Amino acid sequence: MANASNAGSGDAVDLLIVGGGVNGAGIARDAVGRGLSVLLCEQGDLAGATSSASTKLIHGGLRYLEYYEFRLVREALQEREVLLRAAPHIIWPLRFILPHDHNQRPAWMVRIGLFLYDHLGKRKLLPASHGVDLTSHPVGRPLAGGFTRAFEYSDCWVEDSRLVVLNAIDARERGAQILTRTRCENAVRRDGEWVATLVSTETGETRTVRARALVNAAGPWVREMLTRRTGVTVDKSVRLVKGSHIVVPRKFEGDHAYIFQNDDRRIVFAIPYERDFTLIGTTDLDYAGDPGAVAISPEEIAYLCRAVSRYLKTPVVESDVVWTYSGVRPLFDDESGNASAVTRDYVLEMDTPAGGAPMLSIFGGKITTFRRLAEEATDKLLAALGRGGGSWTADFPLPGGDIAGADFAGFLADLRRRHPWLPEALALRLARAYGTRVERLLHGATGLADLGHHFGGGVHEAELDYAAREEFAVTGDDFLWRRSKLGLHLDGTIREAIGDWFDRRRNAAAPPEAGLRSMGGQR
């Protein structure tokens, strides 16, 4: 099986977590830090589904105020600054411009919403909202005529898939086993434990694991895990909602983002992305297909182009689109008629029959509140297992996030002073991706030649080796689209060469039998 680690505890663990998205990785980190032995299995790559298909925002959810989701918004607003301090390399402040459209929500309603947004959470690092005169302010230049005023407020950007990986790295370094490309084929209760069969999706090798408790963090597959793989019935239901995004060449200058109100009262974001692009999203559509086969539809592309073109001087047309991605949000089914109105709050369902091992299933949630979800989930699991241990994750940085004062600019300047041979653009990219752990990647290098073969576009073999050794990357796509978004910048020849490098490394690895023995597995 791919990417096993820290297997000294063998195949009997306190906690088996199924699902390597942000919730599963967050629970693994929290639980192992509170003294539980943890094994997490993920059928694909970490953040391979919903957790890498978000709008990539750490935000309170301004529009959720319309649905009176005050507790969710307050919790999310509080989490913005907790996470900003924990990972200032992959999370940073982002200012949003909301042009006022007289045909949409009235200005007084927006002002009240922003007042609540400023005061519901404990805002210390982020500036407050204020009005903007679009006729004189630079943010008005890309906008079509007719928009004269706007509102400006703060939220945060996050590299979503890297957030998942950093949680998994921290969990592994604290003693958890992290198995990617490993499917939980089934799990049954036996003698007060869960007995689960894990299968390598690459080799077909199987492994039996015993666990005192099971966490169903399978995301869009949460219902399948319940009904098909464990046979457990719960009252809660999941509603699958599809969200799609498009990426186009950069449509406006500046570091700010826009939030546009649409005719259907949904909102669409236009966000600076990967230096050269603009990210536009998202849609909200009920989804009934295979979550692993989700893809944007022509109608969604047309919808997003139309929504932003109402506001921009230069329209966005379908031929502009250079990349798309889609994800399925596993939302708690609150029986809302409109998919956009379905709550983004989470529900934790504990199934604990008399004398039987507990199972915790996760319904809903949003990336902003993953840490709070993990904290609450671990509290429930500890109680069910008769264990203690206080919460801790709010006060500890994620790997690479131990940057003094969360001052990324100062950290970058110091990195460039210590490594003046690094080109400016490469120094910035490596600092953003790896934070203080960039030194592990550079590993004493004194020039670019020390980083090994240069594939092109600033990608050297040392970075690929770091991604494979430290970050669970197994394939070229893992590195190009989840550990980074370099797939947008590199040409096909370079992408193929990177894929070949990972293939060679994988083929040269130890045979499956040796890998299973190294994990303490039984055949």
C-alpha positions in Angstrom: 0.0 0.0 0.0 1.2 3.5 -0.7 2.6 5.9 1.8 2.2 4.1 5.1 4.0 5.5 8.0 4.6 5.1 11.8 3.2 1.6 12.0 4.9 0.6 15.2 1.5 0.1 16.9 0.6 -2.7 14.4 -2.9 -3.4 13.2 -4.8 -2.7 16.5 -5.6 1.0 16.9 -7.9 3.2 18.9 -9.3 5.0 15.8 -9.7 4.0 12.2 -10.5 7.1 10.0 -12.0 6.5 6.6 -11.4 9.5 4.3 -8.4 11.7 3.6 -10.1 15.0 3.1 -9.9 18.0 5.4 -12.2 16.5 8.0 -10.5 13.1 8.2 -7.0 14.6 8.2 -8.0 17.2 10.8 -9.5 14.5 13.1 -6.4 12.4 12.7 -4.2 15.3 13.8 -6.3 16.3 16.7 -6.9 12.7 18.0 -3.3 11.5 17.8 -2.3 14.7 19.6 -4.6 13.7 22.4 -3.1 10.3 22.9 -5.2 8.0 20.6 -3.5 5.6 18.2 -4.8 6.5 14.8 -4.9 5.0 11.3 -6.3 6.9 8.4 -7.1 5.4 5.0 -7.9 7.2 1.8 -9.0 5.4 -1.3 -7.2 7.9 -3.6 -4.9 10.9 -2.9 -5.2 13.2 0.1 -7.7 16.0 -0.8 -8.4 14.1 -4.0 -12.1 15.0 -4.1 -14.1 17.7 -2.4 -11.3 19.2 -0.3 -9.3 20.3 -3.4 -12.4 21.6 -5.3 -13.4 24.4 -3.0 -13.4 28.2 -3.8 -10.3 28.2 -1.6 -11.6 30.7 1.0 -11.4 30.8 4.7 -14.5 32.9 5.3 -17.4 33.5 7.5 -19.9 33.1 4.7 -21.5 36.5 4.3 -24.5 35.2 2.5 -25.3 32.6 5.2 -26.5 35.5 7.3 -29.6 35.7 5.1 -30.4 32.2 6.2 -30.0 33.1 9.9 -26.9 30.8 10.3 -25.5 33.1 13.0 -23.7 30.3 15.0 -22.1 28.9 11.8 -21.0 32.4 10.7 -19.6 33.3 14.2 -17.7 30.1 14.4 -16.3 30.5 10.9 -15.3 34.1 11.6 -13.5 33.1 14.7 -11.7 30.3 12.9 -10.3 32.7 10.2 -7.7 34.2 12.5 -6.9 30.9 14.3 -6.1 29.3 11.0 -4.3 32.5 9.7 -1.9 32.2 12.7 -1.5 28.4 12.2 -0.5 28.5 8.6 0.3 32.0 7.3 2.2 30.6 4.4 -0.9 28.9 2.8 -3.5 31.2 4.3 -3.5 35.0 3.9 -5.9 38.0 4.1 -7.9 38.8 1.0 -10.0 42.0 0.5 -13.4 41.6 -1.3 -15.2 44.2 -3.3 -19.0 43.9 -3.4 -20.4 46.3 -6.1 -23.8 47.5 -5.2 -26.5 46.5 -7.7 -29.7 48.5 -7.1 -31.7 45.5 -8.6 -30.4 43.2 -5.9 -30.1 43.4 -2.1 -30.7 47.0 -0.9 -27.7 48.9 0.4 -29.1 49.0 4.0 -29.3 45.2 4.1 -25.7 44.9 2.9 -24.5 47.4 5.5 -26.3 45.5 8.3 -24.8 42.2 7.1 -21.3 43.7 7.0 -21.7 45.2 10.5 -22.6 41.8 11.8 -19.7 40.3 9.8 -17.3 42.7 11.5 -18.6 42.0 15.0 -19.8 38.4 15.2 -16.2 37.1 15.4 -13.2 38.1 17.4 -11.5 40.1 14.6 -8.0 41.2 15.5 -5.8 40.7 12.4 -8.2 41.6 9.7 -9.4 45.2 8.9 -13.1 46.2 9.1 -15.4 46.7 6.2 -16.2 50.1 4.6 -17.8 51.7 1.6 -16.0 52.4 -1.7 -16.6 55.1 -4.4 -16.2 53.1 -7.6 -16.0 56.3 -9.7 -12.7 57.3 -8.2 -11.2 54.1 -6.6 -9.0 51.9 -8.8 -11.2 48.8 -8.0 -13.9 50.4 -10.1 -11.8 50.4 -13.3 -12.5 46.8 -14.5 -16.2 47.2 -13.8 -18.9 48.0 -16.4 -20.7 51.3 -16.3 -23.5 51.9 -14.0 -21.8 50.7 -10.8 -20.9 53.7 -8.6 -20.6 52.3 -5.1 -19.3 49.2 -3.5 -18.5 47.7 -0.1 -15.1 46.3 0.9 -14.6 43.6 3.5 -12.0 41.0 4.6 -11.8 37.2 4.4 -8.9 34.9 3.8 -7.5 32.7 1.0 -6.3 29.2 1.5 -4.5 26.6 -0.5 -7.1 24.0 0.2 -5.4 20.8 -0.8 -2.2 21.8 1.0 -4.2 22.5 4.1 -5.2 18.8 4.0 -1.7 17.6 3.4 -0.2 19.6 6.3 -2.8 18.2 8.7 -1.8 14.7 7.5 1.9 15.4 7.9 1.4 16.7 11.4 -0.7 13.6 12.3 2.0 11.3 10.9 4.8 13.0 12.8 2.8 12.7 16.0 2.4 9.0 15.4 -0.6 8.4 13.2 -0.5 5.9 10.2 -1.6 7.6 7.0 -2.4 5.2 4.1 -3.3 6.7 0.7 -4.6 4.6 -2.2 -6.2 2.4 0.4 -9.9 1.6 0.4 -11.9 0.4 3.4 -13.6 -2.5 1.7 -15.8 -3.3 4.7 -16.0 -3.0 8.5 -17.9 -5.1 11.0 -18.4 -4.9 14.7 -16.9 -7.9 16.5 -16.2 -8.5 20.2 -16.5 -4.8 21.0 -14.2 -3.6 18.2 -14.4 -2.8 14.5 -12.7 -5.3 12.2 -12.0 -3.6 8.9 -10.6 -5.0 5.6 -8.3 -2.5 3.8 -7.4 -3.0 0.2 -4.6 -1.3 -1.8 -6.1 0.3 -4.9 -2.8 -0.1 -6.6 -1.8 -3.7 -5.8 -4.9 -5.3 -4.5 -3.1 -6.3 -1.3 -5.4 -6.6 1.7 -4.9 -5.9 5.4 -7.1 -6.4 8.4 -7.3 -3.7 11.0 -8.9 -3.8 14.4 -10.1 -0.5 15.9 -11.9 0.6 19.0 -13.8 3.3 17.1 -14.5 4.1 13.5 -14.8 7.6 11.9 -16.7 7.8 8.7 -15.2 10.9 7.1 -15.8 9.7 3.5 -17.3 12.9 2.3 -19.5 12.3 -0.7 -19.2 8.6 0.0 -20.4 8.9 3.6 -23.7 7.2 2.8 -22.0 4.4 0.8 -19.7 3.8 3.7 -22.7 3.5 6.0 -25.0 1.3 3.9 -22.6 -0.8 1.8 -19.5 -1.1 3.8 -20.6 -1.2 7.4 -24.4 -2.0 7.2 -25.1 0.7 9.8 -28.4 2.7 9.5 -28.6 6.2 10.8 -31.4 8.8 10.7 -29.3 11.6 9.1 -29.1 12.0 5.4 -26.6 13.6 3.1 -27.5 15.9 0.2 -24.9 16.0 -2.6 -24.5 19.5 -4.1 -22.2 20.0 -7.0 -20.0 23.1 -7.2 -18.0 24.0 -10.3 -15.4 26.6 -11.1 -13.7 28.0 -14.1 -10.3 29.5 -14.5 -9.6 32.2 -17.2 -6.6 34.5 -18.0 -6.4 37.3 -15.5 -9.2 39.8 -15.9 -8.2 42.6 -13.5 -5.1 43.9 -11.7 -4.7 44.1 -8.0 -4.7 41.6 -5.1 -8.4 42.1 -4.3 -11.3 39.8 -5.2 -14.8 40.6 -6.3 -18.1 39.2 -5.1 -20.9 39.6 -7.5 -24.7 39.3 -6.8 -26.5 37.3 -9.5 -30.1 37.5 -10.7 -31.0 34.3 -8.9 -29.7 35.9 -5.6 -26.7 33.6 -5.6 -23.2 35.1 -5.4 -20.2 34.4 -7.7 -16.6 35.2 -6.8 -13.9 36.4 -9.1 -10.5 35.9 -7.4 -6.9 36.5 -8.5 -5.5 33.0 -9.0 -2.0 31.6 -9.4 -0.6 35.0 -10.5 -1.7 34.8 -14.1 -5.4 33.8 -13.8 -8.8 34.6 -12.4 -10.8 32.0 -10.6 -14.6 32.2 -11.0 -17.1 30.2 -9.0 -19.2 28.6 -7.8 -22.4 26.9 -8.9 -24.8 25.0 -6.6 -26.6 22.1 -8.2 -28.1 19.0 -6.7 -26.0 16.0 -7.8 -27.0 12.3 -8.0 -24.1 10.7 -10.0 -20.8 9.1 -9.0 -18.9 11.7 -6.9 -15.7 10.4 -8.5 -16.9 11.3 -12.0 -18.2 14.8 -11.3 -17.4 17.4 -14.0 -18.6 20.8 -15.1 -21.4 21.0 -17.6 -21.6 23.5 -20.5 -24.6 25.1 -18.8 -22.5 25.8 -15.7 -19.7 27.3 -17.8 -22.3 29.6 -19.5 -23.8 30.5 -16.1 -20.5 31.6 -14.6 -19.5 33.5 -17.7 -22.8 35.3 -17.8 -22.8 36.1 -14.0 -19.4 37.9 -14.0 -19.9 39.5 -17.5 -22.8 41.5 -16.0 -20.2 43.4 -13.9 -17.0 43.5 -16.0 -16.1 45.9 -18.8 -14.5 43.0 -20.7 -16.9 40.1 -20.8 -15.8 36.5 -19.9 -16.6 34.2 -22.7 -16.5 30.4 -22.9 -13.4 30.4 -25.1 -11.5 32.2 -22.3 -11.7 29.1 -20.0 -8.3 27.4 -19.6 -9.3 25.0 -16.8 -12.3 23.9 -14.8 -12.8 21.8 -11.7 -15.8 20.5 -9.9 -16.5 18.9 -6.5 -19.4 17.4 -4.7 -20.2 18.9 -1.3 -21.6 16.3 1.1 -24.0 18.6 2.9 -26.4 17.7 5.7 -29.9 17.3 4.2 -32.0 19.9 5.9 -34.7 19.5 3.3 -34.2 23.0 1.8 -35.8 23.4 -1.6 -32.9 25.3 -3.0 -29.5 23.8 -3.2 -27.9 27.2 -2.4 -29.9 27.4 0.8 -28.8 24.0 2.2 -26.9 24.6 5.5 -23.1 24.4 5.4 -23.1 23.5 9.1 -22.0 20.1 10.1 -23.7 17.3 12.0 -21.8 14.6 13.8 -23.8 11.3 14.2 -22.5 8.9 16.8 -23.7 5.3 16.5 -22.9 3.4 19.7 -25.1 0.2 20.3 -24.9 -1.4 23.7 -21.6 -3.2 23.9 -20.7 -2.3 20.4 -17.8 -0.2 19.1 -18.7 3.4 18.3 -18.8 4.9 14.8 -18.9 8.6 14.2 -20.2 9.8 10.8 -19.7 13.3 9.5 -22.4 15.1 7.5 -21.9 18.5 6.0 -19.3 21.0 7.0 -17.1 23.6 5.3 -13.3 23.9 5.0 -13.3 27.0 7.3 -14.6 25.1 10.3 -12.7 21.8 9.8 -10.6 22.4 12.9 -13.6 23.0 15.1 -15.3 20.0 13.6 -12.3 17.9 14.3 -12.1 19.2 17.9 -15.8 18.4 18.6 -15.5 15.0 16.9 -12.4 14.1 19.0 -14.3 15.2 22.2 -17.1 12.8 21.3 -14.7 9.9 20.5 -12.7 10.3 23.7 -15.9 10.3 25.7 -17.1 7.2 23.9 -13.8 5.4 24.6 -13.6 6.5 28.2 -10.5 8.6 27.6 -9.6 12.2 28.5 -7.4 14.8 26.9 -7.9 18.6 26.3 -8.1 20.4 23.0 -4.9 21.7 21.7 -5.0 22.5 17.9 -6.0 26.1 18.3 -2.6 27.0 19.7 -0.2 25.0 17.5 0.9 25.9 14.0 0.7 23.5 11.1 3.9 22.3 9.5 5.8 25.2 8.0 3.5 27.7 9.8 5.8 28.5 12.7 6.5 32.0 11.2 7.2 34.6 13.8 4.2 36.9 14.3 2.6 35.2 11.3 4.7 37.8 9.3 5.0 36.1 5.9 6.6 39.2 4.3 9.3 39.2 6.9 9.8 35.5 6.5 10.2 35.8 2.7 12.7 38.6 3.1 14.8 36.6 5.5 14.6 33.6 3.2 16.0 35.7 0.3 18.7 37.0 2.5 19.8 33.5 3.5 19.5 32.2 -0.1 20.3 35.0 -2.5 20.8 32.5 -5.3 17.1 31.7 -5.4 15.3 33.5 -8.2 12.7 35.9 -6.8 9.7 34.1 -8.3 11.0 30.7 -7.1 11.7 32.0 -3.6 8.2 33.3 -3.3 6.6 30.1 -4.6 8.6 27.8 -2.3 8.0 30.1 0.7 4.3 30.1 0.1 4.1 26.3 -0.4 6.4 25.1 2.3 6.8 27.9 4.8 9.6 27.2 7.3 10.0 23.7 6.0 11.5 25.1 2.8 14.8 24.5 4.5 14.1 20.8 4.5 13.6 20.9 0.8 16.7 23.1 0.1 18.7 20.8 2.5 21.9 22.9 2.5 21.8 23.8 -1.2 24.0 26.8 -2.1 22.9 27.1 -5.7 20.3 25.9 -8.2 22.6 23.1 -9.3 22.3 21.5 -5.9 18.5 21.1 -6.3 19.1 18.4 -9.0 17.6 18.1 -12.5 15.6 21.1 -13.6 12.4 20.0 -15.3 11.5 23.5 -16.4 9.3 26.3 -14.9 11.3 26.3 -11.7 10.6 22.7 -10.8 13.7 20.8 -9.6 14.2 17.2 -8.6 14.7 18.2 -5.0 11.1 19.4 -4.8 9.7 16.3 -6.3 11.7 14.2 -3.9 10.4 16.3 -1.0 6.8 15.9 -2.2 7.2 12.1 -2.5 9.2 11.7 0.8 7.3 14.1 3.0 4.0 14.9 1.4 2.5 11.6 0.3 2.7 12.5 -3.4 2.7 9.3 -5.5 1.9 10.5 -9.1 2.6 13.5 -11.2 -1.0 14.6 -10.8 -0.6 14.5 -7.0 2.2 17.0 -7.3 1.0 19.1 -10.3 -2.7 19.6 -9.2 -2.9 19.0 -5.4 0.5 19.7 -3.8 0.7 22.7 -6.2 -1.2 24.1 -9.1 1.9 24.0 -11.4 -0.2 22.1 -13.9 -1.6 25.4 -14.9 1.8 26.9 -15.7 3.8 24.1 -17.2 3.6 22.8 -20.7 2.6 19.2 -21.6 6.2 18.1 -22.1 7.2 19.2 -18.6 4.1 17.7 -17.0 4.8 14.4 -18.7 8.4 14.4 -17.5 7.3 15.0 -14.0 4.8 12.2 -14.2 7.5 9.9 -15.5 9.7 10.7 -12.6 7.0 9.7 -10.1 6.3 6.5 -12.1 10.0 5.5 -12.0 10.2 6.2 -8.3 7.0 4.1 -7.7 8.3 1.2 -9.8 11.6 1.2 -8.0 9.9 1.0 -4.6 9.9 -2.2 -2.5 7.5 -4.9 -3.4 4.1 -4.9 -1.8 5.0 -7.7 0.7 7.9 -5.7 2.0 5.7 -2.6 2.3 3.0 -4.5 4.3 5.6 -5.9 6.6 7.0 -2.5 7.3 3.6 -1.4 8.4 3.2 -4.3 10.8 0.5 -5.8 8.6 -0.6 -9.4 8.6 -1.1 -11.3 5.3 
